[in-house]
Amino acid sequence: MEDCHHGIWKFRVLSLCGGVCIIGQPTMFRIIILIMLFLPAAALSEENPHYVKGMELLDDNNYRGAEKEFLIFLKDVPASSRAHNTLGFIYYKLGENEKAARNYKQAIALDSGYAIAHNNLGILYYHGGAYENAKKCFEKAIEHNPLYAKAMINLGLVYLNTGDKKSAKTMCLRAKEADKEYVRERERSARKRKYH
């Protein structure tokens, strides 16, 4: 950052998103608004120590510790769809499905186009046997991300479990077109489970 002077106000040249933005407004409010417009939401959350610690604990499968950090983070940033989605995943891993569903739904309420949250809510419904609800979630995920192979595979599993083998095969083929490597990995994983 370089300092610039204009009259009695001191201004800063901020590097934001790989470019340069000269902020020449004397009020802090306008500066904050500009920063929020130029910085991706992920940058705001990934710098927060509770978010970072929560992700580290999640990577270590310390779900209760991660839960604690994300709850603290959400007190500071309640509108973080990513944090609600992650907290939903934590509750899913802990078997607390009502809390998981509540957080996935909150993530979607904050960002209706959040394909991953739609997919995660669908997985929760799928494992609970609510195939029609799961189907709707996976379809929404694919609607928001037409190349989302994970959601396609999951939708294919719903079709398979409800007796629609033709649609299941179609979904599998679409998933292969979208992300061939992911589908191969899923197939290898399924074969390993089958033979072990």
Backbone as a chain_set.jsonl record, in Angstrom:
{"seq": "MEDCHHGIWKFRVLSLCGGVCIIGQPTMFRIIILIMLFLPAAALSEENPHYVKGMELLDDNNYRGAEKEFLIFLKDVPASSRAHNTLGFIYYKLGENEKAARNYKQAIALDSGYAIAHNNLGILYYHGGAYENAKKCFEKAIEHNPLYAKAMINLGLVYLNTGDKKSAKTMCLRAKEADKEYVRERERSARKRKYH", "coords": {"N": [[0.839, -1.177, 0.0], [0.493, 2.214, -0.787], [0.915, 5.455, 0.533], [-1.026, 8.355, -0.051], [-1.611, 11.865, -0.474], [-4.139, 14.302, -0.124], [-5.22, 17.382, 0.217], [-6.313, 17.762, 3.526], [-6.819, 15.16, 3.978], [-5.71, 11.841, 4.247], [-5.007, 9.376, 1.975], [-5.268, 6.028, 0.77], [-3.773, 3.769, -1.484], [-5.064, 0.9, -2.477], [-4.396, -2.456, -3.09], [-6.487, -4.525, -4.643], [-7.996, -7.543, -5.386], [-6.091, -8.212, -7.366], [-5.839, -5.895, -8.823], [-5.597, -2.281, -8.862], [-7.044, 0.003, -6.691], [-7.986, 3.225, -6.125], [-8.837, 4.791, -3.281], [-10.671, 7.475, -2.486], [-12.404, 8.624, -0.667], [-13.356, 10.322, 2.244], [-14.646, 9.096, 4.367], [-14.846, 6.385, 6.647], [-16.85, 4.505, 6.367], [-17.491, 4.441, 3.604], [-15.102, 3.477, 2.611], [-15.021, 0.912, 3.718], [-17.255, -0.217, 2.455], [-16.392, -0.18, -0.234], [-14.188, -1.913, -0.072], [-15.491, -4.283, 0.634], [-16.979, -4.688, -1.668], [-15.031, -5.232, -3.574], [-13.444, -7.295, -2.571], [-13.524, -10.827, -2.582], [-16.031, -12.8, -0.927], [-14.953, -15.054, 0.234], [-12.358, -14.3, 0.867], [-12.738, -12.623, 3.024], [-13.679, -14.397, 4.975], [-11.723, -16.404, 5.086], [-9.58, -15.201, 6.249], [-10.229, -14.872, 8.856], [-9.454, -15.856, 12.124], [-10.958, -17.791, 13.537], [-12.374, -19.081, 11.55], [-10.264, -20.173, 10.053], [-9.039, -21.826, 12.007], [-11.207, -23.509, 12.542], [-11.424, -24.85, 10.058], [-8.965, -26.187, 10.044], [-9.298, -27.906, 12.25], [-11.448, -29.372, 11.309], [-10.247, -30.666, 9.135], [-8.671, -32.383, 10.61], [-10.547, -34.107, 11.531], [-11.714, -33.377, 13.922], [-14.495, -32.798, 14.991], [-16.124, -31.617, 16.999], [-14.47, -29.599, 17.994], [-14.169, -28.091, 15.653], [-16.825, -27.361, 15.255], [-17.205, -25.615, 17.428], [-15.455, -23.479, 16.749], [-16.591, -22.585, 14.313], [-19.111, -21.775, 15.168], [-18.411, -19.592, 16.759], [-17.25, -18.0, 14.767], [-19.524, -17.529, 13.175], [-20.962, -15.844, 14.821], [-19.683, -13.456, 14.438], [-19.83, -13.18, 11.656], [-22.601, -13.626, 10.52], [-23.882, -13.952, 8.079], [-22.537, -15.722, 6.435], [-22.643, -17.952, 4.004], [-20.993, -20.062, 3.312], [-19.85, -20.804, 5.774], [-22.126, -21.663, 7.17], [-22.828, -23.849, 5.56], [-20.559, -25.462, 5.946], [-20.737, -25.894, 8.701], [-23.104, -27.321, 8.678], [-22.175, -29.659, 7.425], [-20.417, -30.551, 9.407], [-22.23, -31.142, 11.486], [-23.638, -33.153, 10.184], [-21.652, -35.14, 10.006], [-21.433, -35.648, 12.706], [-23.787, -36.867, 13.185], [-25.991, -35.38, 13.81], [-28.583, -34.673, 12.469], [-30.81, -32.904, 12.242], [-29.755, -30.414, 12.98], [-27.828, -30.256, 11.001], [-29.424, -30.12, 8.669], [-30.76, -27.704, 9.175], [-28.626, -25.856, 9.04], [-27.675, -26.254, 6.396], [-29.953, -25.402, 5.015], [-29.995, -22.748, 5.851], [-27.646, -21.821, 4.656], [-28.428, -22.012, 1.989], [-30.566, -20.22, 2.012], [-29.171, -17.865, 2.35], [-27.633, -17.83, 0.058], [-28.998, -18.643, -2.669], [-28.107, -19.855, -4.97], [-26.123, -21.616, -4.298], [-24.679, -24.334, -5.075], [-23.3, -26.479, -3.844], [-24.3, -26.535, -1.227], [-26.975, -27.189, -1.76], [-26.556, -29.766, -2.803], [-25.416, -31.033, -0.544], [-27.548, -30.912, 1.298], [-29.298, -32.518, -0.095], [-27.939, -34.985, 0.068], [-28.225, -35.498, 2.775], [-31.032, -35.806, 2.939], [-31.242, -38.023, 1.221], [-29.878, -40.092, 2.615], [-31.615, -40.3, 4.681], [-33.727, -41.503, 3.52], [-35.594, -39.95, 2.221], [-36.292, -39.659, -0.678], [-37.59, -38.128, -2.683], [-37.338, -35.465, -1.787], [-34.546, -35.371, -1.755], [-34.01, -35.711, -4.47], [-35.039, -33.284, -5.53], [-33.244, -31.469, -4.372], [-30.758, -32.264, -5.515], [-31.328, -31.798, -8.196], [-31.625, -29.012, -8.116], [-29.0, -28.304, -7.422], [-27.644, -29.099, -9.74], [-28.912, -27.46, -11.571], [-27.902, -24.976, -10.8], [-25.206, -25.408, -11.135], [-24.304, -26.69, -13.891], [-22.292, -28.511, -14.532], [-21.776, -30.108, -12.384], [-20.678, -32.879, -11.312], [-20.761, -34.509, -9.002], [-23.311, -34.032, -7.887], [-24.816, -35.002, -9.991], [-24.174, -37.737, -9.984], [-25.213, -38.361, -7.469], [-27.935, -37.791, -7.909], [-28.396, -39.73, -9.813], [-28.141, -41.994, -8.178], [-30.413, -41.694, -6.595], [-32.381, -42.104, -8.566], [-31.76, -44.765, -9.202], [-32.315, -46.061, -6.767], [-35.015, -45.691, -6.659], [-35.998, -47.191, -8.644], [-35.757, -46.319, -11.301], [-33.955, -47.077, -13.654], [-33.136, -46.304, -16.215], [-33.026, -43.456, -16.165], [-31.103, -43.246, -14.19], [-28.838, -44.287, -15.47], [-28.571, -42.403, -17.52], [-27.953, -40.118, -16.001], [-25.501, -40.908, -14.933], [-23.947, -41.059, -17.268], [-24.026, -38.349, -18.034], [-22.63, -37.268, -15.881], [-20.112, -38.399, -16.305], [-19.402, -37.092, -18.658], [-19.191, -34.521, -17.661], [-17.213, -34.643, -15.625], [-14.934, -36.695, -15.909], [-12.769, -37.878, -14.489], [-13.508, -37.695, -11.763], [-15.749, -39.391, -11.738], [-14.551, -41.819, -12.447], [-12.945, -42.202, -10.168], [-14.925, -42.499, -8.195], [-16.076, -44.877, -9.136], [-13.896, -46.663, -8.838], [-13.628, -46.573, -6.063], [-16.097, -47.661, -5.29], [-15.828, -50.265, -6.293], [-13.719, -51.188, -4.675], [-14.955, -51.193, -2.139], [-16.86, -53.127, -2.618], [-15.396, -55.471, -2.91], [-14.07, -55.754, -0.53]], "CA": [[0.0, 0.0, 0.0], [1.205, 3.483, -0.805], [0.153, 6.571, 1.093], [-1.18, 9.526, -0.915], [-2.174, 12.982, 0.279], [-5.013, 15.207, -0.853], [-5.713, 18.302, 1.233], [-6.014, 17.287, 4.875], [-7.124, 13.73, 4.071], [-4.694, 10.891, 3.817], [-5.684, 8.304, 1.247], [-4.447, 4.853, 0.512], [-3.97, 3.016, -2.712], [-5.19, -0.484, -2.038], [-4.413, -3.496, -4.114], [-7.631, -5.398, -4.405], [-8.322, -8.502, -6.442], [-5.094, -8.169, -8.41], [-5.796, -4.591, -9.47], [-5.374, -1.173, -7.939], [-8.234, 0.835, -6.494], [-7.654, 4.398, -5.328], [-9.982, 5.167, -2.463], [-10.529, 8.879, -2.17], [-13.505, 9.11, 0.158], [-12.843, 10.537, 3.591], [-15.344, 8.385, 5.439], [-14.503, 4.978, 6.823], [-17.962, 3.699, 5.865], [-17.333, 4.26, 2.161], [-13.933, 2.622, 2.409], [-15.429, -0.46, 4.035], [-18.147, -0.665, 1.383], [-15.568, -0.462, -1.409], [-13.412, -3.127, 0.181], [-16.408, -5.421, 0.584], [-17.379, -4.905, -3.053], [-13.93, -5.751, -4.365], [-12.908, -8.54, -2.03], [-14.478, -11.932, -2.567], [-16.479, -13.176, 0.42], [-14.036, -16.061, 0.769], [-11.191, -13.638, 1.452], [-13.115, -12.113, 4.337], [-13.817, -15.492, 5.926], [-10.502, -17.188, 5.206], [-8.624, -14.476, 7.075], [-10.703, -14.908, 10.233], [-8.765, -16.948, 12.824], [-11.892, -18.862, 13.915], [-12.648, -19.825, 10.318], [-9.05, -20.936, 9.743], [-8.905, -22.872, 13.024], [-12.292, -24.455, 12.298], [-11.064, -25.684, 8.908], [-7.876, -27.075, 10.467], [-9.889, -28.939, 13.103], [-12.258, -30.212, 10.431], [-9.294, -31.521, 8.421], [-8.206, -33.394, 11.571], [-11.746, -34.837, 11.982], [-12.102, -32.928, 15.26], [-15.751, -32.139, 14.644], [-16.605, -30.75, 18.089], [-13.626, -28.41, 17.998], [-14.528, -27.306, 14.467], [-18.146, -26.785, 15.539], [-17.013, -24.474, 18.333], [-14.843, -22.372, 16.006], [-17.536, -22.044, 13.337], [-20.16, -21.052, 15.895], [-17.83, -18.289, 17.111], [-17.125, -17.255, 13.515], [-20.849, -17.096, 12.721], [-21.402, -14.699, 15.633], [-19.086, -12.283, 13.792], [-20.213, -13.128, 10.244], [-23.776, -14.508, 10.45], [-24.361, -14.112, 6.705], [-21.604, -16.537, 5.661], [-23.257, -19.194, 3.524], [-19.967, -21.117, 3.37], [-19.714, -21.269, 7.158], [-23.325, -22.447, 7.496], [-22.703, -25.121, 4.856], [-19.531, -26.247, 6.634], [-21.309, -26.307, 9.983], [-24.033, -28.394, 8.333], [-21.376, -30.863, 7.199], [-19.929, -30.987, 10.725], [-23.351, -31.793, 12.178], [-23.899, -34.395, 9.451], [-20.635, -36.109, 10.45], [-21.72, -35.96, 14.109], [-25.077, -37.548, 13.251], [-27.006, -34.428, 14.279], [-29.166, -34.359, 11.167], [-31.677, -31.717, 12.273], [-28.874, -29.24, 12.95], [-27.214, -30.236, 9.673], [-30.432, -29.611, 7.725], [-30.998, -26.284, 9.479], [-27.5, -25.061, 8.534], [-27.691, -26.302, 4.933], [-31.053, -24.534, 4.574], [-29.575, -21.364, 6.082], [-26.679, -21.512, 3.597], [-29.204, -21.81, 0.76], [-31.323, -18.971, 2.184], [-28.22, -16.768, 2.168], [-27.145, -17.888, -1.318], [-29.864, -19.653, -3.297], [-27.367, -20.501, -6.046], [-25.002, -22.357, -3.71], [-24.891, -25.715, -5.514], [-22.752, -27.436, -2.876], [-25.247, -26.64, -0.113], [-28.111, -27.968, -2.264], [-26.108, -31.155, -2.874], [-25.257, -31.559, 0.816], [-28.888, -31.132, 1.854], [-29.802, -33.693, -0.803], [-27.305, -36.173, 0.658], [-28.882, -35.697, 4.069], [-32.348, -36.386, 2.644], [-31.033, -39.345, 0.622], [-29.55, -41.053, 3.673], [-32.808, -40.439, 5.516], [-34.762, -42.181, 2.742], [-36.524, -38.969, 1.642], [-35.756, -39.591, -2.032], [-38.184, -37.036, -3.462], [-36.658, -34.235, -1.35], [-33.16, -35.469, -2.222], [-34.05, -35.474, -5.918], [-35.21, -31.841, -5.749], [-31.987, -30.789, -4.004], [-29.736, -32.558, -6.519], [-31.717, -31.076, -9.412], [-31.279, -27.596, -7.887], [-27.541, -28.196, -7.489], [-27.268, -29.197, -11.153], [-29.427, -26.241, -12.205], [-26.985, -23.873, -10.495], [-23.889, -25.767, -11.659], [-24.601, -27.757, -14.851], [-21.179, -29.455, -14.649], [-21.55, -30.628, -11.035], [-20.736, -34.339, -11.442], [-21.16, -35.13, -7.73], [-24.771, -33.962, -7.787], [-25.359, -35.897, -11.017], [-24.044, -39.104, -9.456], [-26.178, -38.494, -6.373], [-29.264, -37.871, -8.512], [-28.45, -41.068, -10.403], [-28.399, -42.956, -7.096], [-31.837, -41.565, -6.247], [-33.122, -42.803, -9.614], [-31.507, -46.197, -9.046], [-33.022, -46.545, -5.575], [-36.468, -45.596, -6.856], [-36.347, -48.094, -9.741], [-35.663, -45.689, -12.622], [-32.597, -47.404, -14.111], [-32.819, -45.542, -17.425], [-32.602, -42.111, -15.74], [-29.847, -43.411, -13.443], [-27.773, -44.438, -16.468], [-28.424, -41.096, -18.175], [-27.246, -39.225, -15.072], [-24.107, -41.374, -14.859], [-23.286, -40.626, -18.507], [-23.843, -36.888, -17.939], [-21.559, -37.028, -14.905], [-18.842, -38.739, -16.971], [-19.099, -35.991, -19.579], [-18.853, -33.326, -16.875], [-15.979, -34.824, -14.846], [-14.576, -38.102, -16.108], [-11.865, -38.354, -13.433], [-14.282, -37.873, -10.531], [-16.577, -40.592, -11.887], [-13.637, -42.979, -12.356], [-12.565, -42.374, -8.754], [-16.101, -43.063, -7.509], [-16.205, -46.275, -9.559], [-12.822, -47.424, -8.168], [-13.982, -46.645, -4.646], [-17.22, -48.606, -5.157], [-15.291, -51.622, -6.496], [-12.955, -51.555, -3.475], [-15.918, -51.524, -1.076], [-17.552, -54.36, -2.991], [-14.507, -56.623, -2.754], [-13.438, -55.797, 0.805]], "C": [[0.885, 1.241, 0.0], [0.311, 4.548, -0.192], [0.128, 7.71, 0.082], [-1.793, 10.633, -0.076], [-3.017, 13.847, -0.641], [-5.638, 16.117, 0.194], [-5.337, 17.774, 2.612], [-6.243, 15.783, 5.028], [-5.966, 12.898, 3.557], [-5.427, 9.719, 3.157], [-4.724, 7.145, 1.042], [-4.797, 4.264, -0.855], [-3.951, 1.555, -2.288], [-5.133, -1.42, -3.233], [-5.536, -4.457, -3.774], [-7.85, -6.275, -5.623], [-7.358, -8.386, -7.617], [-4.995, -6.84, -9.14], [-5.514, -3.519, -8.449], [-6.647, -0.344, -7.886], [-7.817, 2.011, -5.63], [-8.916, 4.821, -4.593], [-9.783, 6.599, -2.015], [-11.674, 9.442, -1.368], [-13.023, 9.224, 1.594], [-13.539, 9.722, 4.676], [-14.976, 6.912, 5.461], [-15.59, 4.074, 6.244], [-17.805, 3.42, 4.376], [-16.147, 3.367, 1.845], [-14.308, 1.164, 2.647], [-16.322, -1.02, 2.933], [-17.338, -1.023, 0.14], [-14.758, -1.739, -1.229], [-14.311, -4.35, 0.058], [-16.862, -5.715, -0.84], [-16.277, -5.571, -3.866], [-13.353, -7.061, -3.848], [-13.94, -9.64, -2.138], [-14.829, -12.291, -1.132], [-15.532, -14.185, 1.048], [-12.834, -15.412, 1.435], [-11.508, -13.113, 2.836], [-13.179, -13.233, 5.362], [-12.5, -16.216, 6.139], [-9.418, -16.479, 6.001], [-9.001, -14.523, 8.548], [-10.067, -16.086, 10.962], [-9.697, -18.089, 13.242], [-12.252, -19.719, 12.704], [-11.462, -20.736, 9.996], [-8.895, -22.102, 10.718], [-9.983, -23.94, 12.837], [-11.984, -25.39, 11.142], [-9.941, -26.653, 9.26], [-8.417, -28.221, 11.313], [-10.753, -29.893, 12.284], [-11.371, -31.171, 9.645], [-8.765, -32.646, 9.302], [-9.348, -34.257, 12.108], [-12.118, -34.534, 13.428], [-13.373, -32.092, 15.096], [-16.271, -31.227, 15.748], [-15.779, -29.472, 18.17], [-13.955, -27.492, 16.832], [-15.881, -26.629, 14.664], [-18.001, -25.519, 16.383], [-16.469, -23.259, 17.573], [-15.817, -21.754, 15.003], [-18.693, -21.315, 14.002], [-19.669, -19.671, 16.32], [-17.731, -17.413, 15.86], [-18.481, -16.701, 13.07], [-21.449, -15.999, 13.59], [-20.889, -13.401, 15.019], [-19.603, -12.084, 12.368], [-21.435, -14.031, 10.026], [-24.281, -14.773, 9.031], [-23.408, -14.922, 5.831], [-22.26, -17.856, 5.264], [-22.258, -20.347, 3.585], [-19.831, -21.666, 4.776], [-20.929, -22.086, 7.579], [-23.273, -23.811, 6.814], [-21.689, -26.028, 5.558], [-20.039, -26.738, 7.977], [-22.346, -27.415, 9.764], [-23.31, -29.706, 8.125], [-20.86, -31.43, 8.523], [-21.039, -31.722, 11.472], [-23.733, -33.105, 11.5], [-22.928, -35.483, 9.915], [-20.865, -36.531, 11.895], [-23.056, -36.696, 14.272], [-26.21, -36.677, 13.766], [-27.717, -33.847, 13.054], [-30.087, -33.149, 11.162], [-30.85, -30.437, 12.223], [-28.201, -29.118, 11.587], [-28.184, -29.629, 8.664], [-30.665, -28.121, 7.93], [-29.873, -25.414, 8.902], [-27.407, -25.098, 7.014], [-28.775, -25.374, 4.388], [-30.707, -23.06, 4.771], [-28.57, -20.931, 5.019], [-27.405, -21.212, 2.29], [-30.022, -20.523, 0.841], [-30.422, -17.761, 1.951], [-27.712, -16.681, 0.737], [-27.894, -19.0, -2.041], [-29.177, -20.403, -4.435], [-26.202, -21.348, -5.579], [-25.2, -23.856, -3.956], [-24.41, -26.739, -4.493], [-23.705, -27.617, -1.698], [-26.495, -27.415, -0.534], [-27.75, -29.453, -2.298], [-26.003, -31.77, -1.478], [-26.605, -31.815, 1.49], [-29.526, -32.359, 1.203], [-29.228, -34.985, -0.25], [-27.962, -36.509, 1.988], [-30.262, -36.342, 3.876], [-32.211, -37.818, 2.116], [-30.779, -40.393, 1.703], [-30.699, -41.245, 4.65], [-33.963, -41.12, 4.787], [-35.791, -41.253, 2.125], [-36.083, -38.677, 0.207], [-36.326, -38.444, -2.86], [-37.544, -35.692, -3.086], [-35.213, -34.219, -1.834], [-33.083, -35.14, -3.709], [-34.149, -33.978, -6.219], [-33.916, -31.081, -5.448], [-30.905, -31.019, -5.055], [-30.054, -31.854, -7.839], [-31.387, -29.589, -9.289], [-29.774, -27.39, -8.004], [-27.075, -28.202, -8.941], [-27.75, -27.971, -11.927], [-28.453, -25.078, -11.997], [-25.56, -24.139, -10.966], [-24.072, -26.95, -12.607], [-23.477, -28.777, -15.049], [-20.852, -30.135, -13.322], [-21.752, -32.148, -11.02], [-21.176, -35.026, -10.151], [-22.679, -35.143, -7.587], [-25.425, -34.876, -8.817], [-25.304, -37.348, -10.562], [-25.077, -39.324, -8.358], [-27.611, -38.592, -6.9], [-29.45, -39.237, -9.175], [-28.726, -42.141, -9.361], [-29.849, -42.893, -6.626], [-32.673, -42.326, -7.274], [-32.974, -44.318, -9.464], [-32.303, -46.772, -7.878], [-34.54, -46.441, -5.682], [-36.908, -46.379, -8.096], [-36.263, -47.518, -11.137], [-34.238, -45.864, -13.154], [-32.185, -46.602, -15.345], [-32.316, -44.138, -17.063], [-31.293, -42.168, -14.963], [-28.671, -43.503, -14.409], [-27.503, -43.113, -17.178], [-27.632, -40.135, -17.294], [-25.772, -39.615, -14.972], [-23.331, -40.93, -16.1], [-23.046, -39.116, -18.514], [-22.702, -36.542, -16.993], [-20.2, -37.321, -15.526], [-18.426, -37.65, -17.944], [-18.615, -34.76, -18.82], [-17.505, -33.457, -16.182], [-15.59, -36.298, -14.839], [-13.725, -38.648, -14.966], [-12.607, -38.588, -12.119], [-15.107, -39.158, -10.603], [-15.713, -41.841, -11.813], [-13.247, -43.258, -10.914], [-13.72, -42.971, -7.957], [-16.281, -44.535, -7.863], [-15.146, -47.145, -8.902], [-13.15, -47.622, -6.697], [-15.108, -47.654, -4.411], [-16.743, -50.041, -5.337], [-14.509, -52.087, -5.278], [-13.89, -51.961, -2.343], [-16.594, -52.857, -1.349], [-16.693, -55.582, -2.693], [-13.813, -56.686, -1.409], [-14.431, -55.991, 1.889]], "O": [[1.895, 1.301, 0.701], [-0.905, 4.537, -0.381], [1.135, 7.999, -0.564], [-2.434, 10.356, 0.938], [-2.653, 14.093, -1.791], [-6.487, 15.681, 0.971], [-4.193, 17.386, 2.847], [-5.912, 15.198, 6.059], [-5.333, 13.229, 2.555], [-6.356, 9.152, 3.732], [-3.507, 7.301, 1.138], [-5.946, 4.27, -1.296], [-2.941, 1.047, -1.801], [-5.764, -1.176, -4.262], [-5.517, -5.116, -2.734], [-7.884, -5.791, -6.755], [-7.791, -8.457, -8.767], [-4.132, -6.684, -10.005], [-5.223, -3.819, -7.291], [-7.245, -0.033, -8.916], [-7.34, 1.815, -4.512], [-9.927, 5.163, -5.206], [-8.857, 6.908, -1.265], [-11.894, 10.653, -1.393], [-12.356, 8.323, 2.102], [-13.052, 9.669, 5.805], [-14.818, 6.279, 4.417], [-15.296, 3.011, 5.698], [-17.971, 2.281, 3.937], [-16.197, 2.581, 0.899], [-13.949, 0.288, 1.86], [-16.16, -2.17, 2.525], [-17.577, -2.063, -0.474], [-14.662, -2.552, -2.148], [-13.928, -5.344, -0.558], [-17.105, -6.872, -1.184], [-16.557, -6.383, -4.748], [-12.825, -7.853, -4.628], [-15.11, -9.424, -1.823], [-14.017, -12.108, -0.225], [-15.328, -14.173, 2.262], [-12.34, -15.906, 2.449], [-10.658, -13.145, 3.727], [-12.774, -13.04, 6.508], [-12.187, -16.604, 7.265], [-8.431, -17.105, 6.388], [-8.164, -14.239, 9.405], [-10.132, -17.213, 10.47], [-9.267, -19.241, 13.295], [-12.413, -20.934, 12.819], [-11.637, -21.918, 9.703], [-8.647, -23.234, 10.302], [-9.708, -25.133, 12.958], [-12.249, -26.589, 11.226], [-9.955, -27.806, 8.828], [-8.037, -29.375, 11.116], [-10.777, -31.095, 12.55], [-11.699, -32.349, 9.502], [-8.449, -33.73, 8.812], [-9.148, -35.048, 13.03], [-12.767, -35.347, 14.087], [-13.333, -30.862, 15.066], [-16.81, -30.16, 15.454], [-16.322, -28.39, 18.39], [-14.015, -26.272, 16.987], [-16.065, -25.471, 14.29], [-18.601, -24.487, 16.083], [-16.966, -22.145, 17.738], [-15.864, -20.533, 14.858], [-19.204, -20.338, 13.455], [-20.416, -18.694, 16.253], [-18.083, -16.234, 15.889], [-18.579, -15.551, 12.642], [-22.354, -15.292, 13.147], [-21.564, -12.372, 15.067], [-19.791, -10.951, 11.926], [-21.314, -15.09, 9.411], [-25.032, -15.723, 8.811], [-23.465, -14.82, 4.605], [-22.411, -18.76, 6.086], [-22.636, -21.481, 3.878], [-19.707, -22.877, 4.954], [-20.786, -23.094, 8.27], [-23.634, -24.82, 7.42], [-21.937, -27.22, 5.741], [-19.794, -27.885, 8.35], [-22.452, -28.337, 10.572], [-23.766, -30.752, 8.587], [-20.867, -32.643, 8.73], [-20.814, -32.799, 12.026], [-24.111, -34.063, 12.173], [-23.337, -36.612, 10.185], [-20.529, -37.654, 12.272], [-23.409, -37.101, 15.38], [-27.274, -37.185, 14.119], [-27.489, -32.703, 12.661], [-30.14, -32.429, 10.165], [-31.196, -29.492, 11.514], [-28.023, -28.013, 11.074], [-27.818, -28.736, 7.9], [-30.758, -27.364, 6.964], [-30.14, -24.353, 8.338], [-27.092, -24.081, 6.395], [-28.549, -24.648, 3.42], [-31.081, -22.218, 3.954], [-28.631, -19.803, 4.531], [-27.049, -20.278, 1.572], [-30.156, -19.812, -0.155], [-30.868, -16.747, 1.413], [-27.395, -15.596, 0.251], [-27.474, -20.156, -2.025], [-29.628, -21.482, -4.822], [-25.373, -21.756, -6.392], [-25.812, -24.553, -3.146], [-25.059, -27.767, -4.301], [-23.895, -28.736, -1.223], [-27.019, -28.211, 0.246], [-28.538, -30.298, -1.876], [-26.447, -32.897, -1.257], [-26.777, -32.822, 2.176], [-30.208, -33.14, 1.866], [-29.947, -35.974, -0.111], [-28.222, -37.675, 2.284], [-30.61, -37.301, 4.564], [-32.964, -38.709, 2.509], [-31.398, -41.457, 1.701], [-30.748, -42.245, 5.367], [-35.043, -41.298, 5.35], [-36.775, -41.725, 1.556], [-35.57, -37.598, -0.09], [-35.605, -37.85, -3.661], [-37.243, -34.879, -3.96], [-34.71, -33.184, -2.271], [-32.21, -34.393, -4.15], [-33.421, -33.466, -7.071], [-33.541, -30.165, -6.179], [-30.211, -30.08, -5.445], [-29.151, -31.37, -8.52], [-30.923, -28.974, -10.249], [-29.321, -26.42, -8.611], [-26.216, -27.41, -9.329], [-27.067, -27.5, -12.836], [-28.212, -24.292, -12.914], [-24.79, -23.202, -11.173], [-24.003, -28.099, -12.172], [-23.698, -29.812, -15.678], [-19.76, -30.681, -13.159], [-22.849, -32.638, -10.752], [-21.893, -36.025, -10.201], [-23.26, -36.159, -7.207], [-26.474, -35.461, -8.549], [-26.265, -38.099, -10.73], [-25.74, -40.361, -8.324], [-28.408, -39.384, -6.397], [-30.528, -39.827, -9.105], [-29.463, -43.091, -9.626], [-30.444, -43.919, -6.297], [-33.562, -43.096, -6.912], [-33.949, -45.059, -9.586], [-32.895, -47.846, -7.993], [-35.265, -47.036, -4.885], [-38.047, -46.25, -8.546], [-36.671, -48.184, -12.088], [-33.425, -44.94, -13.115], [-31.013, -46.259, -15.499], [-31.3, -43.686, -17.592], [-30.468, -41.259, -15.057], [-27.634, -42.875, -14.196], [-26.351, -42.747, -17.41], [-26.749, -39.425, -17.775], [-24.898, -38.749, -14.933], [-22.191, -40.479, -15.993], [-21.99, -38.655, -18.948], [-21.907, -35.642, -17.263], [-19.242, -36.581, -15.303], [-17.245, -37.318, -18.048], [-17.73, -34.043, -19.288], [-16.731, -32.5, -16.147], [-15.878, -37.038, -13.898], [-13.945, -39.774, -14.521], [-12.355, -39.582, -11.437], [-15.156, -39.923, -9.64], [-16.102, -42.823, -11.18], [-13.22, -44.412, -10.484], [-13.508, -43.858, -7.129], [-16.6, -45.349, -6.997], [-15.45, -48.25, -8.452], [-12.969, -48.711, -6.154], [-15.072, -48.412, -3.442], [-17.192, -50.939, -4.625], [-14.615, -53.247, -4.882], [-13.648, -52.958, -1.663], [-16.869, -53.625, -0.427], [-17.21, -56.616, -2.27], [-13.028, -57.605, -1.173], [-14.061, -56.048, 3.062]]}, "num_chains": 1, "name": "protein.A"}
